[in-house]
Each structure stands twice: as C-alpha cells, then as structure tokens.
C-alpha cells in the first residue's frame, strides 16, 4: 500500500515538474483544447434526443424517452439499404483513389525544372479554393445535355447528347472525379512536406550503388513517407461514412436519386426540412458509430502491421 502511494506521489511530482518546465507549450495548447471542448464535446449532450421523442417546446429533458424506436424505424424502412449501399459505394470509390495524391507528390518531388514545378503545383492547387457551388455550376456548364460544352462537342462528332447530370449511372463518376480534380493538388502538400524531410544522403548513397530513379522512389521515398501515409489513411477511414452532403445535394435530382441518395442528405432532409429532429439524430448517430468502429479497427490493424498508428 505504501509502495503504491509512493508511486502515485512520484507520478504527480513528475507531471507537476513537466508542467512547470513546459507551461508555455500547455498555454499554446489551451485554445485548441477549449475549441474542441466547447464546440465538439459539450454539444454531445444533445445526442440523447436520438433516444427521445424530442419537441422543442418541451426541451431535451421534458421530451419522452423512446429508447431505440427511431433506430428500429430507420433499420426497418424501405430506404435503409439504398442509403447504406449508396453511401458505402461512393466512399469506397473515393477510397480506391487514395493513392493518387501520393503518386502526384512523388512526381512533383522528382521534377528538376523549378519554374515548371511551381507552375504545375499552382495549377493543381488552384481548384481547392473554388467553392462547391461554383464547382457544381461548372459541371452544369460543361455537362448540360442542351447547352453543355461536352455535349456540344459530342453532337459535332455525330454522337447523341448524354444526360450526365440526370443519369444514375453517371452520378458517382462525376461526383468522385470532380472531387479529385478539386482536392488532388491540395492533398499532396502533406506528402511533399514529408518527402522534404528525406535525408539526401540516402539518395546519394543509392546513386553511388547504381540505383535507378524508380528504385530510389520505391526503396527510399515511399518507405520514408509510409508513417504519414498510414496516419492519413486512418484519418480517411475515420470519415468513411461522411461524404459531405452539400455537393451531393447540389448535384441531386429526382432522376439520379437512385444512386445519389446517401445518409447525410437523408439526415438533412428529415432533420432540417421535415423537422424530425430525433429521427435525424438517430440516423446521424448510427453513421458516427460506424465511423468510430472503423477508426478503432483500422488503427489497431495499422499498429500491429506497420507499428504506425494514431494511438
């Protein structure tokens, strides 16, 4: 007993000394801590409305407790499987393209012409600063069956116009690849920063040994940035079910809803437009629960396989 108390006192003393020695760092951390606590943790108090029949006039505590009724209603609904399937397929499609920023960063890193490198980087970064509304407007300008530039070009070649924006088969391709065009260049920044930290002496030694450029990329660059790749992949999986309903909502119409209906747009429609707050909260909580499970699972796998993980 005395030994345990001694250990506890030692730990407290260590923490106190660490705080006294690094109080400036803790002070810098405080705004970030307060931000997450105020805007991310305190609002979790409202999650309980997913288990209640919530009415704004009664408040959270005054509303009737209904348990898992809203979850059962969602799971037994006719649209559950369509929403889940569309959400998973769309996210898997985007996940398959996860290596593209890595490939682009490796390509940028190999460019030796400084002016051309800066020009290409700027060209690929620029779309990131375009708003989602403008991007969808550009898609309409290019893909509209009557006035779109692409269909004008197709008709000039004697090909019938293609209803890109109203076709369920085209929705996923347009959504994912336009998203890649908008975010690909910006996503390479972290990988370029990691590549900048690779020891140049490793490349010099590899050149002396006769290694080709591709061999140096495969044996030096990729292993050096692998921890960064693993961390970003885990974070990507943590947001697997979150697509971003704004762009889907802007591209969605009654003709392509077969593939464009996803969980996040459903939460928006039922919660904001229809005022079914408890039901929408239950659906959103279900989505978040899947993300948490995937994040923990992938993190554990990554820690065992590559010894790189978030925690």
Secondary structure by P-SEA (a helix, b strand, c coil): caaaaaaaaaaaaaaaaaaaacaaaaaaaaaaaaaaaacccccccccccccccccccccccccccccaaaaaaaaaccaaaaaaaaaaaaaaaaaaacaaaaaaaaaaaacccaaaaaaaaaaaaccccccaaaaaaaaaacccccccaaaaaaaaaccccccccccccaaaaaaaaaaaaacccccaaaaaaaaaaccaaaaaaaaaacccaaaaaaccccccaaaaaaaaaaaaaaacccccaaaaaaacccccccccccaaaaaaaacccccaaaaaaaaaaaaaaaaaaaaaaaaaaaaaacccccc
